[in-house]
Amino acid sequence: MRVARRLILTGNDATAEAMRQIDPDVVTCFPITPQTELMHKFAEHVADGDVKTEFVLVESEHSAMSAAVGAAAAGARAMTATSANGLALMWEIVYIAASYRLPIVMPVVNRALSGPINIHCDHSDTMGCRDTGWIQLYSENAQEVYDNILQAVRIAEHPDVLLPVMVTFDGFILSHTAEILEGLEDAEARNWIGNYEAKYSLLNTDDPVTFGPLDLQDYYFEHKRQEIEGMWHAPTVIREIGRAYGELSGRPYDLFEAYRLEDAELAVVALGSTCGTTKVVVDELRDQGTKAGLLKIRSFRPFPEAEIAEALGNAKAIGVLDRSVSFGAPGGPVHKEIKAALYGTGREIGIVNYIYGLGGRDMSMDNIKTAFAGLEKVAREGTPDDNIRFLGLRGEGGV
Amino acid sequence: MKERGWTEIPIGGIIEDAGNAATYETGSWRTYRPIWDSEACIDCLRCWVACPDSSIELADGKIAGIDYDHCKGCGICSFECPVDPKAIQMKLETDVAKK
């Protein structure tokens, strides 16, 4: 029987622990709250000789991603980490990393983008770069952060995918909260990660290649189509690796988690730490006889639309929780994807978008109960005119 | 060159053949054309050293001409030329074409 290696770690420390076991060839580092402690901890591992990583301290996040791109193009297993405005500053190179098909893994500790300046959690940072060509895995708790990081390396490096992966987790709520989790033994983790042999390397002088040449009207389009193909392969690969990780650890992963959803009439869709709170509310409502359920999205990019539409099959009303805003759009980023996924299924389901938790505004069980209460009415009457609601907002329009 | 489809090329914009810029003509980008005067030239090779695109052609260690299929007309060769008046003069392509 398997004996669990029990750890008490914050989300940041759980990430540093996973990175210690991965022992990346290169880690580039620039601090930003709430990611800073993650790199503090990893820097300790470097200083203590726990890893052989080349640890590169840079002068900005733009440089952190640029150095990671250079390292990955040289054939190294490269990682970095950031939050919010740091991600915004590296955005140019974030897009380039995916375009060059470099399997970089980057934990992103979700934090609200300035301004006004704010250091607490929302998803405006990672949702803002959902179309950069990176795979995005969202995490509910520190255990998932740890597990997602270890899987992300395999997903990114899979020859059918070869795309960088962002593992996101909620700033402070997860990054600074200690939880009990299970870790792999070092030998298990090393064996799981395996060796990485890049197909191309800038350092291979016997067979030199060019990275990042000018690519105009004649070939850019073809290269984007290849990138789309990599993303289209990703759902299968994420699922295969999630299954294999389950066999190793006892914790299987899929593209999303359906929690008491099968016969649910009122369904909430969410991602990140709020899913944990929502599960408690779902259990309470179930005890009271309400058929409530949760669909927790793990893989937002790629977005498994057909499977999600299927999983929401029995819902009479769906509440989509968005911890970010898509200004000027008909709802938040998750809301739009859910609506698009259900288009053409021939089902009339009332859908309401709940924007919540911006700038770290607490998302309590009461807030989630309010959302479910709203869904009861939607189930009876269909999608209302006020289908974008603001959960926990003070003043007019807040619920 | 026949352009290939998206399944027929390396991913990510990688170019597998080293030195293939020679087969990709970029001379049409040029606004100013360097005109080399073999009589005035002292073969100091500064233009050859400074050219960012290997467009100064050599033969037996001496300047032999300019590769107009690849020269983009940046003018560095003319700028670096130490001869007075310069052995490489930049002329507007439109003016050269009229003649």
Interface residues (C-beta under 8 A of the other chain):
Chain A: S99 Y100 R101 L102 L162 Y200 P208 V209 T210 F211 G212 P213 D215 D218 Y219 F221 E222 H223 R225 Q226 E227 E229 G230
Chain B: E3 R4 G5 W6 T7 I9 P10 I11 G12 G13 I14 I15 E16 A18
